[in-house]
Amino acid sequence: MSKNKAKILGVTMLGSAVLLSGCGLFGGETQKKIDPPKSVTVADKKASKETTAKEKSKVENVVKTELYLIDKDGYVVPQTLNLPKTTSVAKQALEYLVANGPVSNMLPNDFRAVLPEDTTLSVNIDKNTGVATVNFSKEFKDYKPEDESRILQSVTWTLTQFDNVKSVKLKMNGHELTEMPVNSTPISQNLSRATGINIDTNDVVDITNTKPVTVYYIGGEEGSYYYVPVTRRVSNNEKDNYAAIVNELVKGPSEKSTLVSEFVSDIKLLEAPKYQDGTVTLNFNKNIYDSFDKKEISQSLLDALVLSLTEQQGVEKVAVQVDGKAEIKNDKGKKLSEPVTRPEKVNTGSF
């Protein structure tokens, strides 16, 4: 048994646990079953319509937004929350990263906001270059030294979820920041997702001979699982980034990590990945099956695979084959005859 499988057995059938608990990777609470009323009056129907109208109005007045928050283990993790509709979505997203700000009553269990309390800010996005310039107030510097890299990652990844933002520049009180104000972490001229997130350099001997790839592992605990992006370093000699990503998923997170992977060590690609028109096709051996008898693949494994591969530029869909055959099912019995696209938002109730 591989270390990854042994590790995740403690999680106990991730998908089933989520279904049973009613909350987990994508939130939501289990609704209690109640007996239906024996009769329905006109007043009941009217009340029902009014309730439906109010619920519809609530949905129409919010926008699902990824906020990169910090979990109890110190990972920077996307959590999709319903924020009020606004014309300044980028600015609002960052304002919801401020400690003791408007996000306070919305924070998932064991998560915290990343920006210092009372920080105010403005965001200007250059439509031609896609550079978002953020100007923070002086309160921005009032953070703990250990949060410095997390702040850079959170701000960068929160803003680059928007299609019109490609990279980020930081200012404080109108002055451009070339390094962070507390621990002097250097700030590249244009921060982007290529800079990485939750960077893991364990077991890397010569970092200069490596390149970054970002993969998604599973964090949290029973009843509240979520996907965590982690940037690993792979050899520059690895020419195929798609194969490298699969290898990192199979290798699993660092032993020092609290994260887990659904991939086991005997999962292998039978041939090199193929890319065409935005779709990567992967042909695995039968060990990718969660159930040999039913020939099913774990949905959480597929989720991690799709999230990881679509971080690569130009990849929009992932097609999975087993022994060259595309007729497979996930562990909910759904056929996967078509390539799988990346969800619009991560860690929501609608993946």
C-alpha positions as CSV (number, residue, x, y, z in Angstrom):
1,M,0.0,0.0,0.0
2,S,1.4,3.4,-1.0
3,K,2.0,6.2,1.5
4,N,-0.7,8.3,-0.2
5,K,-3.3,5.6,0.0
6,A,-2.5,4.8,3.6
7,K,-2.7,8.5,4.4
8,I,-6.0,9.1,2.8
9,L,-7.6,5.9,4.3
10,G,-7.7,7.9,7.5
11,V,-10.0,10.3,5.6
12,T,-12.3,7.4,4.8
13,M,-13.9,7.5,1.3
14,L,-13.7,11.2,0.7
15,G,-16.6,11.4,-1.7
16,S,-18.9,9.3,0.6
17,A,-18.0,11.3,3.6
18,V,-19.0,14.5,1.8
19,L,-22.3,13.1,0.7
20,L,-23.1,11.8,4.2
21,S,-22.1,14.9,6.1
22,G,-23.8,17.2,3.7
23,C,-20.9,19.6,3.7
24,G,-17.3,19.4,2.7
25,L,-15.4,20.2,-0.4
26,F,-18.1,22.6,-1.6
27,G,-19.9,23.6,1.5
28,G,-23.6,23.5,2.3
29,E,-25.5,21.9,5.1
30,T,-27.7,18.8,5.2
31,Q,-31.3,19.7,5.3
32,K,-33.4,17.8,7.8
33,K,-36.3,15.8,6.4
34,I,-39.7,16.9,7.5
35,D,-43.2,15.5,6.9
36,P,-45.0,17.5,4.2
37,P,-48.2,19.3,5.3
38,K,-51.4,17.4,4.9
39,S,-53.1,20.2,3.0
40,V,-51.9,23.3,1.1
41,T,-53.9,26.5,1.4
42,V,-54.0,29.6,-0.8
43,A,-52.0,31.4,1.9
44,D,-49.4,28.6,1.9
45,K,-49.0,29.0,-1.9
46,K,-48.7,32.7,-1.7
47,A,-46.1,32.4,1.1
48,S,-44.2,29.9,-1.0
49,K,-44.1,32.2,-4.0
50,E,-42.9,35.1,-1.9
51,T,-40.2,32.9,-0.4
52,T,-39.1,31.7,-3.8
53,A,-39.0,35.3,-5.1
54,K,-36.9,36.4,-2.1
55,E,-34.5,33.5,-2.7
56,K,-34.2,34.3,-6.4
57,S,-33.5,38.0,-5.5
58,K,-30.8,36.9,-3.1
59,V,-29.1,34.8,-5.8
60,E,-29.3,37.6,-8.4
61,N,-27.8,40.1,-6.0
62,V,-24.6,38.2,-5.2
63,V,-21.5,37.2,-7.2
64,K,-19.5,34.1,-6.4
65,T,-15.9,35.1,-5.7
66,E,-12.8,33.2,-4.8
67,L,-11.1,34.5,-1.7
68,Y,-7.7,33.1,-1.0
69,L,-7.8,32.7,2.8
70,I,-5.5,31.0,5.3
71,D,-6.5,27.7,6.9
72,K,-5.4,26.4,10.3
73,D,-2.3,24.7,8.8
74,G,-1.1,27.9,7.2
75,Y,-2.1,27.1,3.6
76,V,-3.4,29.7,1.3
77,V,-6.7,28.2,0.0
78,P,-9.4,29.4,-2.3
79,Q,-12.9,29.5,-0.8
80,T,-15.8,30.7,-3.0
81,L,-18.2,33.0,-1.1
82,N,-21.3,34.9,-2.2
83,L,-20.4,38.6,-2.1
84,P,-22.7,41.5,-2.9
85,K,-22.9,42.4,-6.6
86,T,-20.8,45.4,-7.4
87,T,-19.1,47.1,-10.4
88,S,-15.7,46.9,-8.5
89,V,-15.4,43.2,-8.1
90,A,-11.6,43.2,-7.8
91,K,-11.5,45.9,-5.1
92,Q,-14.3,44.2,-3.3
93,A,-12.5,40.8,-3.3
94,L,-9.4,42.4,-1.7
95,E,-11.6,44.2,0.9
96,Y,-13.0,40.8,1.9
97,L,-9.4,39.7,2.7
98,V,-9.1,42.3,5.5
99,A,-9.1,40.9,9.0
100,N,-12.2,41.8,11.1
101,G,-13.7,43.3,7.9
102,P,-16.9,42.3,6.0
103,V,-15.7,38.7,5.6
104,S,-15.7,38.1,9.4
105,N,-19.2,36.5,9.5
106,M,-18.6,34.5,6.4
107,L,-15.3,32.8,7.2
108,P,-15.4,29.0,6.9
109,N,-14.4,27.1,10.1
110,D,-10.7,27.3,10.9
111,F,-10.0,30.0,8.2
112,R,-8.8,33.5,8.7
113,A,-8.4,36.6,6.6
114,V,-4.9,37.6,5.4
115,L,-4.7,41.4,5.3
116,P,-4.1,43.4,8.4
117,E,-7.1,45.0,10.2
118,D,-8.2,48.5,9.1
119,T,-6.3,48.2,5.8
120,T,-7.9,50.3,3.1
121,L,-7.0,50.0,-0.6
122,S,-7.7,51.0,-4.2
123,V,-7.3,48.9,-7.4
124,N,-6.6,50.2,-10.8
125,I,-6.6,47.7,-13.8
126,D,-4.8,48.6,-17.0
127,K,-7.1,47.3,-19.7
128,N,-4.3,47.1,-22.3
129,T,-1.7,45.2,-20.2
130,G,-4.0,43.4,-17.7
131,V,-1.8,44.7,-14.8
132,A,-3.8,45.4,-11.6
133,T,-2.1,48.0,-9.4
134,V,-3.1,47.8,-5.7
135,N,-2.5,50.8,-3.4
136,F,-2.7,49.9,0.2
137,S,-2.9,52.2,3.2
138,K,-0.2,52.3,5.8
139,E,-2.0,49.7,7.9
140,F,-0.9,47.1,5.3
141,K,2.5,46.8,7.1
142,D,0.9,45.7,10.4
143,Y,1.1,41.9,9.7
144,K,3.0,39.0,11.3
145,P,6.3,38.3,9.6
146,E,5.3,34.6,9.0
147,D,2.3,35.8,6.9
148,E,4.4,37.8,4.4
149,S,4.5,35.3,1.6
150,R,0.9,34.3,2.2
151,I,-0.2,37.9,1.7
152,L,1.6,38.1,-1.6
153,Q,0.1,34.8,-2.8
154,S,-3.4,35.6,-1.5
155,V,-3.6,39.0,-3.2
156,T,-2.1,37.7,-6.5
157,W,-4.3,34.7,-6.8
158,T,-7.4,36.5,-5.6
159,L,-7.0,39.1,-8.3
160,T,-5.9,36.8,-11.1
161,Q,-9.2,34.9,-10.9
162,F,-10.6,37.7,-13.0
163,D,-10.2,37.4,-16.7
164,N,-9.0,41.0,-17.2
165,V,-6.2,40.6,-14.6
166,K,-2.9,39.0,-15.7
167,S,-0.5,40.3,-13.1
168,V,-0.3,42.5,-10.0
169,K,1.7,45.4,-8.8
170,L,1.7,46.6,-5.2
171,K,1.9,50.1,-3.7
172,M,1.7,51.4,-0.1
173,N,0.7,55.1,0.4
174,G,1.2,55.7,-3.3
175,H,4.8,54.3,-3.3
176,E,5.6,51.2,-5.4
177,L,6.8,48.3,-3.3
178,T,9.8,46.4,-4.5
179,E,9.9,44.3,-1.3
180,M,7.5,43.6,1.5
181,P,7.6,46.1,4.4
182,V,8.3,43.7,7.4
183,N,10.6,40.8,6.3
184,S,11.7,42.4,3.0
185,T,10.6,39.5,0.8
186,P,11.4,40.7,-2.8
187,I,8.4,41.6,-5.0
188,S,8.8,40.9,-8.7
189,Q,7.8,43.7,-11.0
190,N,4.6,41.9,-12.1
191,L,3.2,39.2,-9.7
192,S,1.4,36.4,-11.4
193,R,0.3,32.8,-10.8
194,A,3.6,31.8,-12.2
195,T,5.1,33.0,-8.9
196,G,3.5,30.0,-7.2
197,I,1.4,29.3,-4.1
198,N,2.0,27.3,-1.0
199,I,5.5,26.7,-2.4
200,D,7.0,23.3,-1.6
201,T,10.7,22.9,-2.1
202,N,11.2,19.8,0.1
203,D,13.7,17.3,-1.5
204,V,14.8,19.9,-4.0
205,V,18.6,19.9,-4.1
206,D,19.3,22.4,-6.9
207,I,16.4,24.8,-7.3
208,T,18.1,26.6,-10.2
209,N,17.7,23.5,-12.3
210,T,14.0,23.2,-11.7
211,K,10.7,24.8,-12.9
212,P,7.4,25.3,-11.0
213,V,4.2,23.3,-11.6
214,T,1.1,23.8,-9.4
215,V,-1.0,20.8,-8.4
216,Y,-4.0,20.4,-6.1
217,Y,-4.1,18.2,-3.1
218,I,-6.8,17.7,-0.5
219,G,-6.9,19.5,2.8
220,G,-9.3,19.9,5.8
221,E,-10.9,17.1,7.7
222,E,-14.0,14.9,7.6
223,G,-17.0,17.0,6.9
224,S,-15.0,20.0,5.5
225,Y,-12.6,18.9,2.8
226,Y,-11.2,21.3,0.2
227,Y,-8.7,21.5,-2.6
228,V,-5.3,23.2,-1.9
229,P,-3.0,24.4,-4.7
230,V,0.7,23.6,-4.1
231,T,3.6,24.7,-6.3
232,R,6.2,22.0,-6.6
233,R,9.5,22.1,-8.4
234,V,10.3,19.6,-11.2
235,S,13.5,19.1,-13.2
236,N,14.1,21.3,-16.2
237,N,14.9,18.1,-18.0
238,E,11.2,17.2,-17.8
239,K,9.9,18.4,-21.1
240,D,6.3,17.3,-20.7
241,N,4.6,19.5,-18.0
242,Y,1.4,17.4,-18.2
243,A,3.2,14.2,-17.4
244,A,5.2,16.1,-14.7
245,I,1.9,17.2,-13.0
246,V,0.5,13.6,-13.0
247,N,3.8,12.4,-11.5
248,E,3.5,15.0,-8.7
249,L,0.0,14.0,-8.0
250,V,1.1,10.4,-7.8
251,K,4.1,11.3,-5.6
252,G,1.7,13.0,-3.3
253,P,2.3,15.9,-0.8
254,S,5.4,16.1,1.4
255,E,5.4,13.8,4.4
256,K,5.6,17.0,6.5
257,S,2.4,18.2,5.0
258,T,-1.1,17.7,6.4
259,L,-2.5,17.3,2.9
260,V,-3.4,14.1,1.2
261,S,-3.8,12.7,-2.3
262,E,-6.3,10.3,-3.9
263,F,-3.6,9.1,-6.3
264,V,-1.7,5.9,-5.4
265,S,1.8,5.0,-6.4
266,D,0.9,2.3,-8.9
267,I,-1.2,4.7,-11.1
268,K,0.7,5.2,-14.3
269,L,0.3,6.8,-17.7
270,L,0.4,4.3,-20.5
271,E,1.6,6.8,-23.0
272,A,2.6,10.5,-23.3
273,P,-0.3,13.0,-22.8
274,K,-1.8,14.4,-26.0
275,Y,-2.8,18.0,-26.4
276,Q,-5.1,19.4,-29.1
277,D,-7.3,22.5,-29.2
278,G,-7.2,23.1,-25.5
279,T,-7.8,19.5,-24.4
280,V,-5.3,17.2,-22.8
281,T,-5.9,13.5,-23.2
282,L,-4.5,11.1,-20.6
283,N,-4.4,7.3,-20.9
284,F,-4.0,5.6,-17.5
285,N,-3.6,2.0,-16.4
286,K,-6.4,0.3,-14.5
287,N,-4.9,1.3,-11.1
288,I,-6.6,4.6,-11.5
289,Y,-10.0,2.9,-10.8
290,D,-11.4,3.5,-7.3
291,S,-13.4,0.3,-7.8
292,F,-12.1,-2.4,-10.2
293,D,-15.5,-4.2,-10.2
294,K,-17.5,-1.2,-11.1
295,K,-14.7,0.4,-13.2
296,E,-15.3,3.8,-11.4
297,I,-12.9,6.6,-10.9
298,S,-13.0,8.7,-7.7
299,Q,-14.6,12.1,-8.4
300,S,-12.2,13.9,-6.0
301,L,-9.3,12.3,-7.9
302,L,-10.7,13.6,-11.2
303,D,-11.3,17.1,-9.6
304,A,-7.6,17.3,-8.5
305,L,-6.4,16.2,-11.9
306,V,-8.5,18.7,-13.8
307,L,-7.7,21.6,-11.4
308,S,-4.0,20.8,-11.7
309,L,-3.8,20.5,-15.5
310,T,-6.0,23.5,-16.2
311,E,-3.5,25.7,-14.3
312,Q,-1.3,25.2,-17.4
313,Q,-1.7,27.9,-20.0
314,G,-3.9,26.9,-22.9
315,V,-5.5,23.9,-21.2
316,E,-9.3,24.1,-20.9
317,K,-10.4,20.5,-20.7
318,V,-9.1,17.1,-19.7
319,A,-10.1,13.8,-21.3
320,V,-9.4,10.6,-19.3
321,Q,-9.0,7.1,-20.7
322,V,-8.2,3.8,-19.1
323,D,-6.4,1.3,-21.3
324,G,-7.2,3.4,-24.3
325,K,-11.0,3.4,-23.6
326,A,-12.9,6.6,-22.8
327,E,-16.1,4.9,-21.6
328,I,-15.6,5.3,-17.8
329,K,-17.7,6.5,-14.8
330,N,-17.0,8.4,-11.7
331,D,-17.9,7.0,-8.3
332,K,-21.4,8.5,-8.5
333,G,-22.1,6.4,-11.6
334,K,-21.9,9.4,-14.0
335,K,-20.5,8.5,-17.4
336,L,-17.4,10.6,-18.4
337,S,-17.7,10.3,-22.1
338,E,-16.8,14.0,-22.7
339,P,-13.7,15.9,-21.7
340,V,-14.0,17.6,-18.2
341,T,-13.7,21.4,-18.0
342,R,-12.4,23.3,-15.1
343,P,-15.1,24.7,-12.8
344,E,-15.5,28.5,-12.9
345,K,-14.8,28.7,-9.1
346,V,-12.9,26.4,-6.7
347,N,-14.2,24.9,-3.5
348,T,-17.9,25.7,-3.9
349,G,-21.1,23.6,-3.7
350,S,-21.4,23.3,-7.5
351,F,-18.3,21.5,-8.9
